[in-house]
Amino acid sequence: MSARPPEQSTRMFAEAAESAAAVARQLAENADAIAALAAQLRAQPPRFIVTCARGSSDHAATFAKYLFETRLGLVTASASPSIASVYAVKPKLHDALFIAISQSGRSPDLLRNTELAREAGARVVVLVNHEDSPLTRLADHMVPLHAGEETSVAATKSYLCSLSALLHLTAAWCEDASLSQALRELPQAMHEAWTMDWASLVHGLTGAHDLFVVGRGFGLGAAQEAALKLKETCGLHAEAFSSAEVMHGPMAIVGRNFPVLALAQDDDSGESTLEVAKEFRARGARVWLAQPGVRNGDHLPLPASPHPACTPLLTVCSFYRAANALSLARGFDPDVPPYLNKVTKTL
């Protein structure tokens, strides 16, 4: 039996490869708890929603903002953890829904903000992978991520499980039959996304120094997550932009051979991302474009998505496999990025 290729021998690869199974497990095991929480939220809806998170979990919070505002019509804001932990300001959150998202549930600033949110009268929901964490003890409702153990410093399956938990809650809360059906199809679509060949991106970025990642709407959080992973695991300076915002000041530095990864949604936001890709290609930039269900020489392959809100999970699933391979190609160990720890204890 031949040895596995090096890119399949990392913990990052093994853990990211489990994402589809983890999401399927989560959807099954959380069904009753999500239904009960959704019923309570329908009976006593909040005035607005506040999210609180760091790192990859904060990119899940970006996704949550678009999801809640488009499907529920509730204004959703991201709390700055430093307001409480550094400036000691107590927020006014009466009748708000406060959602804390964390893999470990142990970051001190997240714990302090969640504690203050409870004191301020918010209903606290936590999405957390470690169910016995200190964050869980501050929750009115705990939604387990069920990602399983994740030992690679770079979060992968826990991030995707955060997105699926947000989708599950939203579908139940607004009783959206089409989104609920899409969730049933999501694990298989994620499994297919994991098999996609993004070798052209890996080869094209092996010697790169800078990169833009662009997306919009549901896909903006995916662009943020991709940019972070490229910095974290590949030592590549990558910046994420909305495909609307990048057309202002940032576009000035995009010229010949400048790398751009464009993540297009299969909804009304997708056209602007396609226009950005077209504009940058006209300038001679090196553009990789991912768009669900489109497979030709100009696109990174992605399977068709069961619902536009599910698309970021497919995009990121394919991206993680490419990022793992790119990290090794650039001489890094994706499991142990320099200077980083699994639990970041920000104060």
C-alpha positions in Angstrom: 0.0 0.0 0.0 1.4 3.4 -1.0 2.0 6.1 1.6 -0.5 8.9 1.8 0.5 12.2 0.1 2.0 14.7 2.6 -1.0 17.0 2.4 -3.2 14.2 3.7 -1.0 13.5 6.8 -1.7 16.7 8.7 -4.2 17.1 11.5 -5.7 20.1 9.7 -6.5 17.8 6.7 -8.0 15.1 8.9 -10.1 17.4 11.0 -11.4 19.5 8.0 -12.2 16.2 6.2 -14.6 15.4 9.1 -16.6 18.6 8.6 -19.5 17.0 6.7 -19.9 14.2 9.2 -19.7 16.6 12.1 -22.4 18.8 10.6 -24.7 15.8 10.0 -24.1 14.7 13.6 -24.8 18.2 14.9 -28.1 18.6 13.0 -29.4 15.3 14.4 -28.3 15.7 18.0 -29.4 19.4 18.3 -32.8 19.0 16.7 -34.9 19.0 19.9 -32.9 21.7 21.6 -33.0 24.0 18.5 -36.7 23.5 18.1 -37.4 24.4 21.8 -35.1 27.5 21.6 -36.7 28.6 18.3 -40.2 28.3 19.8 -39.1 30.5 22.7 -37.7 33.1 20.4 -40.9 33.2 18.4 -42.9 33.6 21.5 -40.6 36.3 23.0 -38.7 37.8 20.1 -35.7 40.1 20.9 -35.6 43.7 19.8 -32.2 43.1 18.2 -29.3 40.7 18.2 -25.7 41.2 19.3 -22.9 38.7 18.5 -19.6 38.4 20.3 -16.6 36.3 19.1 -12.9 36.4 18.1 -11.0 35.1 15.2 -12.7 32.4 13.1 -15.7 32.6 15.3 -16.1 36.3 14.5 -16.2 35.4 10.8 -19.1 33.1 11.7 -20.6 36.1 13.4 -20.3 38.0 10.1 -22.2 35.2 8.5 -24.8 35.4 11.3 -25.4 39.1 10.7 -26.4 38.5 7.0 -28.4 35.4 7.9 -30.4 37.1 10.7 -31.0 40.3 8.9 -32.1 38.7 5.7 -34.1 35.9 7.1 -35.4 37.4 10.4 -35.3 41.2 9.7 -33.6 41.7 13.0 -30.7 44.2 13.2 -27.6 42.3 14.2 -24.4 44.0 15.5 -21.0 42.7 16.5 -20.0 43.6 20.0 -16.4 44.7 20.5 -15.0 42.6 23.3 -12.7 45.4 24.3 -15.5 47.7 25.3 -16.1 45.6 28.4 -12.8 44.0 29.0 -10.5 47.0 28.5 -12.8 50.1 28.8 -15.1 48.5 31.5 -18.2 49.9 29.8 -21.5 48.1 30.6 -23.7 47.7 27.5 -27.4 48.4 27.4 -28.8 45.1 26.2 -32.3 44.9 27.7 -34.5 42.6 25.5 -31.5 41.8 23.2 -30.4 38.3 22.1 -26.7 38.0 22.8 -25.0 35.2 20.9 -21.4 34.2 21.9 -19.6 31.9 19.5 -16.4 30.1 20.6 -14.6 26.8 20.0 -13.1 26.6 23.5 -15.4 28.8 25.5 -12.4 30.0 27.6 -11.2 33.4 26.3 -11.4 35.8 29.2 -12.7 38.8 27.2 -15.5 36.7 25.7 -16.4 35.4 29.2 -16.5 39.0 30.6 -18.6 40.3 27.8 -21.1 37.4 28.1 -21.3 38.0 31.9 -22.1 41.7 31.4 -24.6 40.9 28.7 -26.5 38.7 31.2 -26.4 41.4 33.9 -27.7 43.9 31.3 -30.8 41.9 30.7 -29.9 40.1 27.4 -30.9 36.5 26.7 -27.7 34.7 26.2 -27.2 31.9 23.7 -23.7 30.4 23.3 -22.5 28.3 20.4 -19.5 26.3 21.8 -17.6 23.1 21.0 -16.5 22.4 24.6 -19.7 21.9 26.4 -18.1 21.9 29.8 -16.4 25.3 29.3 -16.8 28.4 31.5 -18.8 30.0 28.7 -21.5 27.4 28.9 -22.1 28.2 32.6 -23.1 31.8 31.6 -25.7 30.7 29.0 -29.4 30.8 29.1 -29.3 28.4 26.2 -26.3 26.4 25.0 -26.0 25.1 21.4 -23.3 22.5 21.2 -21.2 22.5 18.0 -20.6 18.8 18.1 -17.4 19.2 16.0 -15.5 16.7 18.1 -12.0 17.1 19.2 -10.0 19.7 17.2 -6.3 19.7 17.9 -4.8 21.6 15.0 -4.3 25.2 15.9 -6.2 26.3 12.8 -9.9 25.9 13.4 -11.7 24.2 10.5 -14.6 21.9 11.3 -15.5 23.9 14.4 -15.9 27.0 12.2 -18.1 25.1 9.7 -20.2 23.7 12.6 -20.7 27.3 13.8 -22.2 28.2 10.5 -24.4 25.1 10.4 -25.7 25.8 13.9 -26.6 29.3 12.9 -28.4 28.0 9.9 -30.2 25.4 12.0 -31.4 28.0 14.5 -32.5 30.4 11.8 -34.4 27.8 9.8 -36.3 26.7 12.9 -36.9 30.2 14.2 -38.5 31.6 11.1 -40.0 28.1 10.1 -38.3 28.3 6.7 -39.1 25.0 5.0 -36.7 25.6 2.0 -33.8 26.3 4.3 -34.7 23.3 6.5 -34.7 21.0 3.4 -31.4 22.5 2.3 -29.9 21.6 5.7 -30.8 18.0 5.1 -28.9 18.1 1.9 -26.0 20.1 3.2 -23.7 17.3 4.6 -23.7 15.5 1.2 -23.0 18.7 -0.6 -20.1 19.4 1.9 -18.7 16.0 1.3 -18.7 16.7 -2.5 -17.1 20.1 -1.9 -14.2 18.5 0.0 -13.3 16.5 -3.1 -13.0 19.5 -5.4 -9.6 20.1 -7.0 -8.3 23.6 -6.3 -4.7 22.7 -7.3 -4.5 25.7 -9.6 -4.9 28.0 -6.6 -2.2 26.1 -4.6 0.2 26.3 -7.5 -0.5 29.9 -8.2 0.0 31.1 -4.6 3.0 29.0 -3.7 5.3 32.0 -4.4 2.9 34.8 -3.7 3.4 37.6 -1.2 0.1 39.4 -1.1 -3.5 38.6 -1.9 -7.0 39.9 -1.9 -10.0 37.7 -1.0 -13.3 39.1 -2.0 -16.9 38.1 -1.3 -20.2 39.7 -0.4 -23.4 39.1 1.6 -23.4 35.5 3.0 -20.0 35.1 1.5 -18.2 37.9 3.2 -17.5 35.9 6.3 -16.0 33.1 4.1 -13.7 35.7 2.5 -12.6 36.8 6.0 -12.0 33.2 7.1 -10.0 32.4 3.9 -7.8 35.5 4.4 -7.1 34.6 8.1 -6.2 31.0 7.2 -3.8 32.1 4.5 -2.0 34.4 7.0 -2.2 31.8 9.8 -1.2 28.6 8.0 0.6 29.8 4.8 2.5 33.0 5.9 0.7 34.8 3.1 -0.4 38.4 3.6 -4.1 38.2 2.6 -6.8 40.8 3.1 -10.6 40.2 2.8 -12.9 42.8 1.3 -16.5 43.0 0.3 -16.7 43.0 -3.5 -18.5 46.4 -3.1 -15.8 48.0 -0.8 -12.8 46.7 -2.8 -13.9 48.9 -5.7 -13.0 52.0 -3.7 -9.5 52.6 -2.4 -8.1 49.0 -2.2 -8.6 48.4 -6.0 -5.8 50.9 -6.7 -3.1 48.4 -5.8 -4.5 45.6 -8.0 -2.4 45.5 -11.2 -0.7 42.9 -13.4 -0.2 39.5 -11.7 -1.7 40.7 -8.4 -3.5 37.6 -6.9 -7.2 37.8 -6.2 -9.4 35.0 -4.8 -13.1 35.8 -5.6 -15.8 33.8 -3.8 -19.1 34.4 -5.6 -22.5 33.7 -4.1 -25.4 32.1 -6.0 -27.7 35.0 -5.1 -28.2 38.7 -5.9 -24.8 39.5 -4.3 -23.0 37.3 -6.7 -23.1 39.6 -9.7 -20.9 42.2 -8.0 -18.3 39.6 -7.2 -18.3 38.5 -10.8 -17.9 42.1 -12.0 -14.9 42.6 -9.6 -13.3 39.4 -11.1 -13.9 40.7 -14.6 -12.5 44.1 -13.8 -9.3 42.7 -12.1 -8.7 40.3 -14.9 -8.9 43.2 -17.4 -6.1 44.8 -15.5 -4.0 41.6 -15.8 -4.5 40.4 -12.2 -4.3 36.7 -11.5 -7.9 35.9 -10.5 -9.3 32.6 -9.1 -13.1 32.6 -9.0 -15.2 30.1 -7.1 -18.9 30.0 -7.9 -21.3 27.1 -7.0 -22.3 24.8 -9.8 -20.0 26.4 -12.4 -17.1 24.3 -13.6 -15.0 25.6 -16.4 -11.5 26.8 -17.1 -12.0 30.2 -15.5 -13.5 28.8 -12.2 -12.4 26.8 -9.2 -14.8 23.9 -9.0 -17.7 24.0 -6.5 -20.8 21.7 -6.4 -24.2 23.2 -6.7 -25.5 24.5 -3.4 -28.8 23.4 -1.8 -29.4 27.1 -0.8 -27.5 30.4 -1.1 -27.2 30.5 2.7 -25.4 27.1 2.6 -22.9 28.2 -0.1 -20.2 29.6 2.3 -19.9 26.2 3.9 -19.2 24.5 0.6 -16.8 27.3 -0.4 -14.8 27.1 2.8 -14.8 23.3 2.8 -13.1 23.3 -0.5 -10.8 26.2 0.5 -9.6 24.4 3.7 -8.2 21.5 1.7 -6.4 23.9 -0.6 -5.0 26.0 2.3 -3.6 22.8 3.9 -1.8 21.9 0.7 -0.6 25.4 0.1 0.8 25.7 3.7 3.0 22.6 3.0 4.0 23.8 -0.4 5.2 27.1 1.2 7.2 25.2 3.8 4.9 25.6 6.8 3.3 23.2 9.2 -0.5 24.0 9.1 -1.0 22.3 12.4 1.4 24.5 14.3 1.4 28.1 12.9 4.2 30.2 14.3 3.5 32.1 17.6 -0.1 30.8 17.9 -1.9 28.7 20.5 -5.2 26.8 20.2 -6.9 28.9 23.0 -6.2 32.6 22.6 -6.6 34.2 26.0 -7.3 37.8 25.0 -8.0 40.2 27.8 
